[in-house]
Amino acid sequence: MARSINITKLEIIQTATRLFFSQGFSKTTASLLSKEVGISTGNLTFYFPTKEHILQVLVEMMCEFQWKIMEEHTDEGKSSLLSYCLELATMVAISEENEQMRDFYLSSYTLPMTLEIIRENDLQKTKQVFGEYCKDWKEDQFVEAETIVSGIEYATLMTTKHSAQIDKRVEGALRAIMLFYGVPEEIRDKKIAKILAMDYKTIGKRMLESFKTFAEETTENAIEEKINSIRNKNK
């Protein structure tokens, strides 16, 4: 039975986080989400017209959260190249070991609304991380580069029975991305060696658990800020 009290966007986001992470985004239907929240499907679409709108908020939250955690695990300061490399490595590790999270990431890289969030977030990040190697680049060059790099990231997350082992995939993706941005070979080799020497699988697991806690403890105001941020980006 649908609840008679007012539901909040926060409750929907928190319930969706639990379901997307445990069932997978693709297998979480609007009907299931409505049932778990305790509202009708019609009421759910009043707050969020589609599942993608909910995923959009989660991706916005996760992009910021992931990056903060990556910077905490590296020793090269903010917006460092090592943090950038570690973030991709942990995402690959999470996807490798968790089918539901692989579905979450792949859906995020496939659906237009969420892919746009990822590309916009990563565009600002790459200008900071790779700016010193691309000093003559204009804005449109960074935009085009991010379009290509997001494809590399998707291909690295998307595995088949013919895919290489995880360390090889991480190394190959990082080498290709850094080469694309003009990072010198010596630096590429050093960063990749550091990443492969780190326990990035455990870091990924801890990051995921921390995000679940973060989502459970976030506030209605914080959710509204994310929704407003998305609206502003779409203007």
Secondary structure, DSSP 8 states (H G I E B T S, - for coil): ---SS---HHHHHHHHHHHHHHH-TTT--HHHHHHHHTS-HHHHHHH-SSHHHHHHHHHHHHHHHHHHHHHHT-SS-TT-HHHHHHHHHHHHHHHHH-HHHHHHHHHHHHSHHHHHHHHHHHHHHHHHHHGGG-TT--HHHHHHHHHHHHHHHHHHH---TT---HHHHHHHHHHHHHHHTT--HHHHHHHHHHHHHS-HHHHHHHHHHHHHHHHHH--HHHHHHHHHHHHHHT-
